[in-house]
Amino acid sequence: MKGYIQLYTGNGKGKTTAAIGLALRAAGAGKRVFIAQFVKGMHYAEIDALKHFPQIELKQYGLECFIVNKPNRDDIDAAWKGLEQVLKIIAENKTDVLILDEICIALHYHLFDVEEITALLKSKPDSMEIVMTGRYAPDELYEIADLVTEMKEIKHYYNQGVEARKGIEF
């Protein structure tokens, strides 16, 4: 079966959630899934949930949240460790579905160059599905993706002061 490149972007909620939903569907069909979470280093409930699915492996390549600041050398090194792991997975064709969670945020904060990511995407095996998530997707990712979904925020309870809730937002 041919694999495609998918992009979930935009300022609305649900990009990672959609990607994890796809991961569960793929696991249910017997496919192997690798999720590389860039930028994220906090503990999210999906980490615990996905432990029940041996076909899904999730690794985080982020430290503390730097989104309100600038990334430092350790943030950049963590992201590069993830990118090197992803390149190895692609080269060795070790998964059926590869999810690059928050790759767009990593690009937005210049943890790597968009040319490095487009080269990575062009090197994927024909059968591998790759899903990218994150706000601020550069035009180059729109162009290379076979499917683009833009999540648009219409209304959000954050604007009424509701903080992130365990099991819903993290």
C-alpha positions, 0 to 999 in steps of 0.5 A: 500500500502506498504511503502518503504525507499528511500535515495537520496545522493551524491555530485550532485545537486537535492536531496531535489528537488527530494524529494519535487517533490515526496511530490508534487506527493504524495499530488496530490494523496491525501496523507499526507506529512511531511517534516523535514528539518534538519540543514536548518534554512534559508528561501528557496523558497520551504517553500512558494511554499508548503504553497499552499498544505495543505497536505504537512507540512514542519518544519525546525530543523536547525538554521544558517548554521554551515556547514563552522564551527562546530555545537554548542549546539543550533544546536544539540538541534534544530536537536534533537527537529526535531528527537523527532517530527519525532519519534512521527509522526512515533509512531502515524502514522500521515503521509503517506510520511515522508521526512527527508531532510538533515538527512545525513548531520546531521549524518555527523556532529554527531548531532545524531548517525546512530543507532538512525536513523536506529532504527527510520527507523525500527520502521516505519509503513508498509504503510509509505514511508520515504525519506532521503536526504543529502550528505555523507550517511553512509553505514548503510543507503545504507543497510537499504534503499529499493531505493538508488539514488546517485546524481553525480556532473559532472559539476556545474556552482558554479565552475565558480563563480555563486552564489546560485540563488533564486528559483533555489538553494534556 
